[in-house]
Amino acid sequence: MERLSYKTLEKLGFEGYLMPEGTERVLQFGEGNFLRAFVDYFIDLANERTGWGTKVVVAQPIAQGRSEDINRQDGLYTVYLRGLENGEQVIRKRVVSSISRALNPYEDYGALLACAANPDLRYIVSNTTEAGIAFDENSRFDEEPPGSFPAKLTRFLYERYSCFKGEAGKGLVILSCELIDHNGDELKRCVGQYTELWKLEPEFAGWLEREVIFCSTMVDRIVTGYPRAEAETLNAQNGYEDLLLDTGEVFAIWVIEGPKELEDELPFKKAGLPVIVAEDCTPYKKRKVRMLNGVQTTMVLASYLSGQDIVRKCMEDPAIYSFMERCVYDEIIPVLTEYPKEELEDYAAGLFDRLCNPFIDHSLLAISLNTTSKWKARVLPTVREYQAATGGLPPRLTAGFAAYVMFYRGERLEENALVAHRGETEYQICDDMEVLRFFEAHKSDSPVELAGAVCRNEAFWGGDLTEIPGFLELVTEYLQLFEREGVHRVFELLGN
């Protein structure tokens, strides 16, 4: 079977949209599954629907990457988006042709710098993981390439500045897709630090401020990547071998925090794509964090303790499903008063479609990573606002906290994880080492004693949770119910 390429598709009589030639307007740091099923997918659709004619040059941000595979396939790859829309199963397949070529700057750094001289270049996209946007003082200007991603970007921007002698209109729009708060602002800060560290001229710093737009963005799509178990079957159906097969959910939204004119410059709205240019990403992010992430964080540990292992199976359990519905509609939506209720309910309906996706086996243990910080960011604000608004406590969110206490009752610390048991099954609790050491130190506590110690740990929560009226008492009540009747019984009681 031949590898996917333009020549192979021609032989097969392929009739879908392809764009072999175009203008390289985008440089992308990151060639992984997420960007290819998200940003590059959107660009491909915009090319087809609006005639944008834009190609993406992809650069590996680290020494190990997929640039060779991308080039061997002429930048082509197949995306399968699968899931539910309005309760109906949807499968969308597309051969994406928006990538022109891929670069490995660790083998040919000059090829990356040469992109800075391209007068058509306008956008830089990045997704170098959460750890990618970090200042490393050991990264040097004269390295080929510099070590950190922000250092690589600073060096590239300086090359751009030098090529065009600081000319107005030759600046770039930076679209940071890393999963950290204010990602564009943080990237801009790091670039400023390297400008100072490397003693680059003040004129360059001025050009950065005037001509380069650093956009924070919020990205939302579950991308499950290469479908290893299905790859052979899918390749046989397609008639070609694709080492870059990519899969993800149907739902997506990309919110770009930038000037209003960027909405007209980018053709995504014209193409009917879920890309929004807004002055502030915060409302979109808050809705996602409080609703989608909040209900997931609330149910995941309790569901695991009740015997479940993946999200999809949880959604097939009537008690867990009802518990989650009431959590969203009765406890989370009522405190998000700055949003229209109808908008929140529409979002909630889509949320449950996503969680019920029959094509995604999302591991509960994978989602359980770093639950301490997740609960603080995703759930605690809702608990406080609910208590302030009603004088009471949200029972399901509080039960989720009790499950957190029970789940984190470990037995021994091994390397970077605390080991615990669910019946005869051993599982690992993965969190910051300070968190794991705390729970190891309290491993002999009774559940009630542990709950008190956890609630009073101000380093975890930024305050003493026992000061929330009735919170510790209700957590204790649920813990006793867990031990007496089992976790699933709580789902049944609170789902009614």
N, C-alpha and C positions, 0 to 999 in steps of 0.2 A: 504494500500500500504506500502511495506517495505522500510525502509531507505536504501539508497545506501551503499553497503559494498561489500567486496569480495564474501561473502557468497550469497548475493542477486544476484550479477552478475552471479555467477555460476549457480544458479537456473534458471536464465533467458537465459542461454546458450550464454552469451556474447562472441563475437569472436574477439574483438579488442585487442590492446596491453595493457597488464597489467604487472607490476613488483612488486609482493607482498614483495619480499625480496631484499635487496641491502645494500651497504656500506654507512654509514652516513658520507658523506664528507662535507656537507654544514649545517651550522647553520644560520638560517634566523630570523632576528628581524623584525617582521611584518607579519601578517597573512591575510592582507586585500585583496580586489579584485584585485588590480593592480599587486602585486607580483605573485599571483596565476595564473593570465592570461598572465604573462610576463616571469619572471625568471623561475618559477616552470614549466611552460608550455614548455619553451625551454629545460630545463633539462630533462623533460619527453621525448621529441622528440630525444634528444641526446642519451638517454638511449636506445631507440628503434633502432635508426639508426646506432649507433656505439658500442653498448654493454658496455657503460660506467658504468652502474650498480650503479649509485649514488642516494642516498636518502637524503632528506632534513628534518632536525629537525627544527620545527617552534617554535619561542618563542614570546609570546605577549609582546609588548613594554610598554603597559599600563595595568592597572588592568582590564579594560573591554575589552573583546575580544572574539574570536571564537574558542579557543583551545578545548573546550568541544565538539562543533559541529564537528570539524575536527577529533577528536579521535573517536567519535561515528560512523563516516563514514569511519574508517580505513584510514584516510588521503585522501580518494578519493573525487573527485568532477568533475562536467561536465562543460566544457568550450565550448561556441559557439562564433566563430569568424565570423563576418558578414560584408559584404561591397561590394565594387566594385574593380575589377582588370581589367584594360584596358577597362573600361566601362561596363564590364559584372558582373552581380550579383554573389557573392560567399558566400556560407555558409559552415563552417567547424565545425564539432562537434567532441569533443574528451573527453574521460574520462581520467583524469590525475592521475597518480599513483606515482609521484615522492616524495610525502611527506610521511615520515614514522610515525611521531607522532608530537603532539603539546604540548608545555609546557606553564604553567602559573606560572611564577616566583614569582608572588604575593601570590600563594598558596603553591608552592614547589620550593623555591629558590635553594635548594640543587640539584634538578634535572638539573637545568640549569648549575650550576658550574660543575656538574659531566661530562658534555659534553667536558669540557676543557681537561679531561684526555684521551679522545679518540684519539689514535695515528693516525687514518685515517682522522680526521677532517682537512680540508685544507682551506675552504672558509667560510667567514662570509658575508652574504648579508643583507642589511638593506633598509627599506623604512619607516621611522618613521615620515613622513611629513616634510615640510620645517622647521617647528619650532622644529623638533626633534634634529637637530644638533645644540646644544647650550650649553654653559658652565654655569652651575648653581653651584655657590660656596657653596650652602647649601647641595648638594649631598655628602653623607658620604661613606667612604670605608666600614664601618661596617653595613650599612643599608642592609636589605634583602627584595628587592634589592635596590641598590642606585637609587636616584630619576631620573636623566636625562639619556637619552640613551647613550651619550658618557661616563657617569660615569659607567653605567652597562657594557659597552664594556671594559673600562679600568680595571674594577674589574675582568672581565672574562679573559682578556689577562694576567693579573697578576697571575690568577689561572693556566693558561696554562704554563706560565713561571715557576711557582713553581712546578707544576706536573713533568715537564721534566727537572727541574734544569737548565734552560737556554740553553738547548741542541740546537745545530745548526740543522737546517732542520725541526724543529717543529714549525716554525713560520706559520702565516696564511696570506691569501690574503683577504683583506677587499674590498668588492664591494659595494660602497655607491650609492644608487639609489634615494636619496632625490632630489627634484627639486630646488637645489640651485647651483650657480656657484661654480666650484672647490669643489664639495661636499666631495671628499675624502681628499683633503688637509685640509679642514675646520675640518673634523672629526679627522684627525691626530693632528691638533693643539689643539683641545679640550682634546684629550687623553693626550697630553703633559702637559696641564694645570692641569689635575687631578693627574698626576704623581708627579708634583711639590707640589700641594696642600696637597696631602696625604703623602708627604715625603717618597715616595717609593725609594728603593735603586737605586743608579746610574747604577748598573749592569742591572736592569730591563729596564731602559731607553736605555741603549746600545743595549740590545736584541731587543727592539722595533725597533730601527733604522736599525739593521742588518737583522732581520728575519721577520718583519711584513711589508707587502706591502699594502699601502693605495691607492687604485685606485679611481680616480674620474671617473664617468661614465655619459654618456648622454643617457637617456631613452626616447623612443617615441612610444607610442601606446595609443590610447584612449580606456580606459576600462570603460564600462558603468555599470558593476557590476551585482547585482542580478536583474533579469528581473521580477519584482513583478507582472506586468500585465500579463505576459505570463507563469509564473512559473507553475500554475496548468496544463495548456495545455501541456507544455514540459514534466512535470513529468508523465503525463498520457501516452504520446507517448513513453517515455523511460521505463515505467513499474516500476519505483522506485521513492521514494521521495528524493530529493536532496536539502537540505537547504543551500548548498554552490554553487548553480548554479552561473556561472559567464559568462558575455558577454563582448565582445570588438570588435574593428575593426580588419580587416585582416592585415592591414599595421603594421609593427613594425621595429624598429632598436634599437640596443643596442651597444653603442660605449664605450669601456673600455680603459681608459688611463693607460697603463702599459707597462712593458718590453716585448720585442718581443717574448721571450720564453714562455710567458703566452699564446700566440696564439696556440702554440703546446701542451701546458699542458691542456688547455680547449678544448673539442672536438667539439665545436660549428661550427667551419669552416668546419671540416670534415663532420658534419651532414647537411651541406648546409643551416645553419640558419643565419638570418640577425644580426649576432653578430660580431663586428669588434674590434680587439685589435689594438690600435694606440698609438703612442708616445704622441699625443696631440689631445684632443677632440675638440679643438676650431674651426677648419674648419667645422666640422659636425654641431656643435651647431650654428655657425654663419649662415650657410645655412638655417637651420630650423627656427631660430629666425627671420631672415630677410624676408624669403619667406612665410612660413606657418603662423607664428605668426604675421608677419608684415602685410600681407594682411587681416588677420582676424581682427586685431586691427583697420585697416583702414575702414573696411566695417561695423563692428558690430553696432556701435552707429548710423551711418547714416541709416542703414537698420531698426533698431528699430524705429527711428523717422519717417521712411517712412511707418510704419505700420506692419512690420514683427516681428515675435517672436522667430523663431528657424532658425538655419543655413540652414537646408535642404530646407526650403521654400524659403530662399533667393536665393539658387542655382537654383531653379525652375523659378525664375524671370529673363527673358532674359536681362533686363537692368542691374540688379545687377551683373549677371554672366559676362556679357561683360565688365562691369566696372572693375571687379576683374581680368579678363584675361588681360586687358590692363595695369592694375596696376602692375601685376607680370611681364609680358613680355616686357612692354615699360619703366617701371620705376625702378623695383627692379633688374631684371636680368642684365641690362646694367651696373650697378655699381659694380656687383660682379665679377670683372675682374680677380680675382685670380683663378676662377674655369673655367673649360672648358664649353663653352656655351651649348654643347650637353648634358652634365651631368645636368646642371641646367634646361634645358627644359624637360628632362626625369623626374627630381624631381618635376617639376611643373605639369606635367601630372598626376603623382601619387597624388600630393597635391589636385587637383580638384576631383579626384576619392574619396579621403577621405572626402572632404567637402560635396560631393553629396551623401554620404552614406545614403541609404534609411532606415537603421535600427537605426539611431541615431537621436534623437530629442534634439539637443544641444541648450540650451536656450541662446538667445542673452544677456539677463540680467545677466546670470551666467558668461558669458565671459566678460561682461563689468566691473567686479570687478577690482579696482585698475588700471584703464586705464591710469592714469597720469604717473605712473612709467613704465607701459608697453609701452606707446608711446615713452617715452624717450629712452628706451632700444631697441625697435624693429623697430621704424620708423624714429626717428630723425637722426640717422647716415646715413640712405639712403637719406634723404632729403638733408643733408649737402653734401654728396658725389655727388649726382646728380647735385646740384647747382655748385659745384666745377668743375665738368666734362663738363657741358653744358652751364653754365652761366645763366640757367633758373631754373624754379621750376617744380617739378613733380606735375601735376595738381590733380591727384587722391589722392595722399598722402596728399596734402595740403587740399583738400576738406574733407578728413577724419578728419583732425585737426579741421576744421571749425565745423564739426558735433560734435566733442568732446566738443567744447565750447558751442554749442547749447544744447547738452544733459545734461551738467553739470549746466545749469541755474536752480538751485533749488529754492524752495520757503520757506522751513522751515527745521530746523535741529531737528531730532528726534533720541535720543539715538546715534546709530552709523551709521546713514544714513541721507542723505539729500533728502528730498522728492520733486519730480517734477511731471509734468503732460505731457502726450502725449494725446492731445485732452481731453477726459473725463477720461482717464485712469491714475491712480496715479502709479508712479514707484519710486523705491529707488535707489539713487546713493550711491554706497559703495566704499570708498577709505580711505586713511589715514586721521585721524582727522584734521591734519593741512590743507589738501587739502579741506576738506568739510567746514571748518571754513572760508577759503579764499573765496570760492564760495558763502557761506551764506552772508559774508560781502559785496559782490558785487551783491547781488540778485536784486537790483534796477537799476543796470546798463543796458543800452541798449545793444543789442548784439555786436555792434561795440565797445562800451566802454569796455565791458567785454573782447572782443578779445584782445584789447590793453593791458589791465591789466594782462591777462593770459600770453601773449607773453613776457611781461617784467618781469615775476616772475622767477628770476634766481634760486630760491630755487627748483623750479619744474624741470628745464631743464639744470641746470649747466651753464647757460649763457642766454643772452637776445636774444630771437628769432627775435626781430625787427631788429637785426643787419644782419640777412640773407636778402640780397637785394630782396625787393618786397614781402616778405613772409606775413607780416601783411596786405598789400594791397590786396593780392589775397585771404587771409582768409576772409577779410571783404567783398570782392566781392561775395564769395560763401555764406556767411551768409545772405547777402541781397537777393541773388537768392533763398535761402531756404525760406525766409519769403515771397518773392514775388510769387514764383511758386511751392514751396514745395520741399522737399528733393529728392523725387523720380525723379523729373525733372532733377536734377543734375546727377543722375545715367544715365538717358537717354542720356544727352548731352555728358558725359564723357565716355560712353560706346561705342560710335560710332567711 
